Amino acid sequence: MVLFLSISVALIVLAVLGVRRISRLPSRYERKPRQATPWLALDQGIDPSESNDTNS
C-alpha cells in the first residue's frame, strides 16, 4: 500500500512539473526580434528604403 502511494505521488509530481514546463514554452516565441527586419519595419510604418544608404 505504501509503495502504491509513493508511486502515485511521484507520478503526480512528474505530471505537475511537465505541465509547468509546457506552459512556459510559448513565452519563447512571443519575444520581439532584437533588430527590425525590413518586413517588420513596414508593419511599423517605417520605410526601410529611407535608411538604406546604397540608394543615393
Rosetta blueprint (number, residue, H / E / L):
1 M L
2 V H
3 L H
4 F H
5 L H
6 S H
7 I H
8 S H
9 V H
10 A H
11 L H
12 I H
13 V H
14 L H
15 A H
16 V H
17 L H
18 G H
19 V H
20 R H
21 R H
22 I H
23 S H
24 R H
25 L L
26 P H
27 S H
28 R H
29 Y H
30 E L
31 R L
32 K L
33 P L
34 R L
35 Q L
36 A L
37 T L
38 P H
39 W H
40 L H
41 A H
42 L H
43 D H
44 Q L
45 G L
46 I L
47 D L
48 P L
49 S L
50 E L
51 S L
52 N L
53 D H
54 T H
55 N H
56 S L
